[in-house]
Amino acid sequence: MLVINVAIPVPLARTFDYLLLPNIGIKAVVGARVRVPFGHRQVIGIITAINSHSQLALDKLKYVTEILDSQSLFSDSLWRILIWSISYYHYPVGLILFQALPVLIRQGQPAILQWLSVTKEDSIIAPKSAPTSLTTKLLSKPQFYSHQVSNLQLYNDWRTVFRINSQQFKLNVEQATAVLAISNQDEQYVVWLLAGVTGAGKTEVYLTVLENILFKGKQALVLVPEIGLTPQIIARFRERFHAPVEVLHSRLNNKERLTVWLKVRRGDSAIIIGTRSALFAPFTRLGLIVIDEEHDCSYKQHNGWRYNARDLAVFRAREENVPIILGTATPALETIYNVQQKKYHQLTLGKRVNNAQLASQQLIDLKGQHLNNGLSKILLTKMHLHLEAGNQVMLFLNRRGFAPALLCHECGWIAECKRCDHYYTFHQQQCKLCCHRCYSQRSVLHQCLRCGSTQLIPSGLGTEQLEKTLGIQFPSVPITRIDRDTTARKGALECFLTQVKRGGKRILIGTQMLAKGHHFPDVTLVSLLNVDGALFSSNFRAAEHFAQLYTQVSGRAGRAGKPGEVLLQTHHPDHPLLQTLLSQGYMDFAKHMLEERRQAGLPPFASHTSFRAEDYDNNKSRTFLDKLRQLLETHPQRNETLLLIGPIPALTPKCNGRFRWNLILSHPSRLHLQKFLTIIIPLVGKLSLASKVKWSLDVDPIDC
């Protein structure tokens, strides 16, 4: 009898030993699923090791009920990545392994894909005039559809098509230089930072590099930060390649996600486009990884296993020995630092395609000005001019709903979510008050809960109210509002984007969903209505994030040869951050910020880890972290250069009824901090209050 170690999806940093009868039927392999007894129930686990002995007495072990897979669900490289993640992020092995699998696989559904009919996108047939010599050359390459002759023919058909069609796309000098540099080293691990101004044609570089990758019979992974970017990039990739392009993101149902996962595993997909969880797709011949908008915070998982998909993608590229492209107009400071350290290689696209000029920029000082629901007279005048010319105007306001607060005109009371100590947002169309932290809702109040007055009025400006105001100011102009509320229905975002790209005068209102990646050729005026709050944040990353947001939003203007304008409304036009951005640009700003980070000993010049604790009485968590700090300060393995910060309230001090506190560890050496965490974490669970609070560890946090 064999002893197998099984990872079970429970919050425990250990595996469990089980006995395997020799006549169970299927040979046990590491990475396969098994069904085992756990307590009083049967659960599914994953084999992590196979041994001939156990530290426990054999008569204390239970038997495996069933082996579900004859082979591992993970490739060798993906398995190494996940095992490394367990030790780096200090998160339970079972939870990490299961998070990398589709829900239906976790529930025990067979990992077998029955024959599916070929979709329209996969069945592009090559023209009859396709060169015979080219077809013969293609047949000698590795095939995606090696399991059926009919599919083999389809594969060669679509590959012939994209090789022919690709000849019509011309690159400028900067794009061609970038493509040549990447293609010359596309058989090995290299990290490329493709830093290009907005509208410089980074996507065309991705596409051209991918031609060569697909021609070699390899697959590619393209990560985007948000679902909102997938419709346009999917359409562009399918139009270009006519290849099996699959999509992986959270809006797919469980069956759809399983189907895509199995097709990737079987090698039926050429390109996968997805959000951060697509990183764990089981590629068979991965040849390239692309991280679009690599600076975006959406690549960081903010609960559970708090991994950073960008950083893990770099690690996966190294394990797979393939190149990875980090594309953005506003690189993260950590990425720029890695370029300076010669770990990454930078390629720069400094000019917009088709000789389009960068938009002119202007600050509007709001002090003393009359505002019409957040709109200055200067802005309204500019909007009339651009719309009369048949162009489009985009207004950025990162506050959805009608108003960010509902207050009493008599006594000043404000409707507040008691679970978060945060103001309710008033949604007029839904007739609801919503908390944008815990997502709780309640019906709109008609009387003040303090004085009983019925004089309740909305305070502040949201996208819903802005849309209503603009409908009065510009009654004959179509208005498109794109935020989480208007795009909740499946297919709504695609419909909105189609309307915008039809051209003609139109006003776009949007939150961060519109801030990056989108190409609207008729947008010539962009305005940021309210950004002052971002200039005075306690988060040391706030300046970086604002600079990225401003640069990305302003980059939506004047992308198709038409002159563009950017107007930024602010009460603080002399703020140093704004002046630096407007006069010197993002890259110079980033260099200044890196120097400030170096002097302050902040990331990337130090490594951060945050212990977080939550409770309902705002007492136990802080006491728990106080005791943890005492443990850390007195531990013999502590290095003098280890800096402890806190306990301090989290940036969101209360959410879902829980009060939140942080204890931050900072050290110049990531390696030393990791070794210290490995020693400390087993001791944390033994503290007296560890079982009475909800505590977690965030390695490389971005919001503390």
Secondary structure as UniProt FT lines:
FT   STRAND          2..7
FT   STRAND          16..20
FT   TURN            22..23
FT   TURN            30..31
FT   STRAND          33..38
FT   TURN            39..40
FT   STRAND          41..51
FT   HELIX           58..60
FT   STRAND          66..67
FT   HELIX           76..89
FT   HELIX           93..99
FT   HELIX           103..106
FT   TURN            107..108
FT   HELIX           120..122
FT   TURN            128..129
FT   HELIX           132..139
FT   TURN            146..147
FT   HELIX           149..165
FT   HELIX           166..168
FT   HELIX           173..183
FT   TURN            184..187
FT   STRAND          191..196
FT   TURN            198..199
FT   HELIX           202..215
FT   TURN            216..217
FT   STRAND          219..223
FT   HELIX           227..229
FT   HELIX           230..241
FT   STRAND          245..248
FT   TURN            250..251
FT   HELIX           254..266
FT   STRAND          271..274
FT   HELIX           276..280
FT   STRAND          286..292
FT   TURN            293..295
FT   HELIX           297..299
FT   HELIX           309..320
FT   STRAND          324..328
FT   HELIX           333..340
FT   TURN            341..342
FT   STRAND          345..349
FT   HELIX           353..355
FT   STRAND          360..365
FT   TURN            367..368
FT   TURN            373..374
FT   HELIX           377..388
FT   TURN            389..390
FT   STRAND          392..396
FT   STRAND          405..408
FT   TURN            409..411
FT   STRAND          416..417
FT   TURN            418..421
FT   STRAND          422..423
FT   STRAND          425..427
FT   TURN            428..431
FT   STRAND          432..434
FT   TURN            436..438
FT   STRAND          441..443
FT   TURN            449..451
FT   STRAND          456..459
FT   HELIX           463..473
FT   TURN            475..476
FT   STRAND          479..482
FT   TURN            484..487
FT   TURN            490..491
FT   HELIX           492..501
FT   STRAND          506..510
FT   HELIX           512..514
FT   TURN            521..522
FT   STRAND          523..528
FT   HELIX           532..535
FT   TURN            540..541
FT   HELIX           542..554
FT   TURN            555..556
FT   STRAND          565..570
FT   TURN            573..574
FT   HELIX           576..584
FT   HELIX           586..600
FT   TURN            603..604
FT   STRAND          607..615
FT   HELIX           620..634
FT   TURN            636..637
FT   TURN            640..641
FT   STRAND          643..655
FT   TURN            656..657
FT   STRAND          658..667
FT   HELIX           670..684
FT   TURN            685..686
FT   TURN            688..692
FT   STRAND          694..699
//
